[in-house]
Amino acid sequence: MKIREIEPKSIAAELGLEAGDELVSINRRAINDFLDLRFQSAGEQLEMLVQKSSGEEVLFEVEKDYDLGLGIVPEADKIITCKNNCNFCFVRQNPRRMRRTLYIKDDDYRLSFLHGQFVTFTNLKQTDIDRIIEYHLSPLYVSVHTTNEALRKEFLENPKAPDLRPLMELFFAHGIVQHSQVVLCPDFNDGPELKKTITDLAACHPMVPTLAIVPVGLTQYRSHLKPMRAVDAEYANQMIDYIEKRQQEFRGKWGLNFLYAADEWFTLAGREVPAAEYYDGFPQLENGIGMIRHIMDDTEARVKLLPRTGAKKRYLIVTGRSASSTLSGCAKKIMEWSPHFEIEVAGLENRFFGSNVTVAGLLIGEDMLAGISEAGRDFDTVLLPPYCVNLSGVFLDEMTPDELSEILGVPAYVSEPTLVDTLLHLENPNRKRKKLNPEFNFSA
């Protein structure tokens, strides 16, 4: 494993390790990626074989506190890609001539463990299975879609996909918990198939502690794909009602809902999202299960952390149509507490991917530029959606927030996950922002 960087004042720095060196093994176990580094370096006594950039091999003996890191930042690990061809896959619904990385489909169990990304278990080699078990990578997040194995292969457009249930049960036997999701496509995996899927996964509780139902997202670039029906308000209302009926069954058994509707169901149906109790601690928050409620409650609970007085500041919040009413309500609460803030919310239509795509994270720079220009007001700062840029700080169309700021002549700032945190940081720029651990670095 190549070393990209050495953290100052770390064990690795004291040993004289440098960027470009290769960590060959720890305690005679080969180090291939950050997982090996993380787990094999956790002990108190280590024998580390390092190949210096000069080609010289050096064996280091290290004594340290248990689980104290070495301070080694590895070179980026190559993402494990998806071998399926799902008709609903967002990557397949991208237009042509965008940047290459937007066409890369990840299906990486390591990202599932680290960041809660959903995987299908269709590309696991035996060595991957062995590592998941040895390192006890729990919980994992699994895209099930349907427990009808034949239908699942059709759904994934991968007739060679291994059956899912035996793999899940193997991991159950080793104590590996698996959160699950279904991307629901009308007329395909709904109706009796959905009923069966919910029942089958509920039978695996508590090893499957949650099941999220997410509506399919369709872009306007589907001419080369099989036709698929979009979710409308009537369908969304029916689905919410069905999910709530099944939740009563599970809450009676276990005291929790187990089954959860993604936020998009409620925005599509024009219904208010449920109270926080519905989400049982928000176990799938990063999957959009309760994000709206989390933002609303966070604003209510923490608005008083903001200053009550100060210089007048005008903010424009840019978001997608699905979150605009929520953020407008949050902005109103903030302005009532801090009258010197003047906050306007622009819920933009996604002109690039199409009107069916309403989430803020899929707005491109050009759409934001057009929407901000149409707002037609002078603002001190424009607040862009969280997660609208990649780790390199680039929008989907390769514009950057700095370029957007230059065109607008106004600072454009990528927001924190909650509005209160965003304003706290702008009021105090020295306040630390949460960063991803540099040890976990991936390349496409």
Secondary structure, DSSP 8 states (H G I E B T S, - for coil): -BEEEE-TTSHHHHHT--TT-EEEEETTEE--SHHHHHHHT-SSEEEEEEE-TTS-EEEEEEE--TT----EEE--EE--B-----TT-TGGGS-SSS-GGGG--B--HHHHHHH---B-SSS--HHHHHHHHHTT--SEEEE-S-S-HHHHHHHHT-TT---HHHHHHHHHHTT--EEEEEEE-TTTS-THHHHHHHHHHHTTTTTS--EEEEE----S--TTS-------HHHHHHHHHHHHHHHHHHHHHHSS--EEE-HHHHHHHT-----GGGGTT-TTGGGTSSHHHHHHHHHHHHGGGS-SS-S-EEEEEEEEGGGHHHHHHHHHHHHHH-TTEEEEEEEE--TTT-TT---GGG--HHHHHHHHHHH-S--SEEEE-TTSS-TTS--TTS--HHHHHHHHTS-EEE--SSHHHHHHHHH-TTS------TTS-EE-
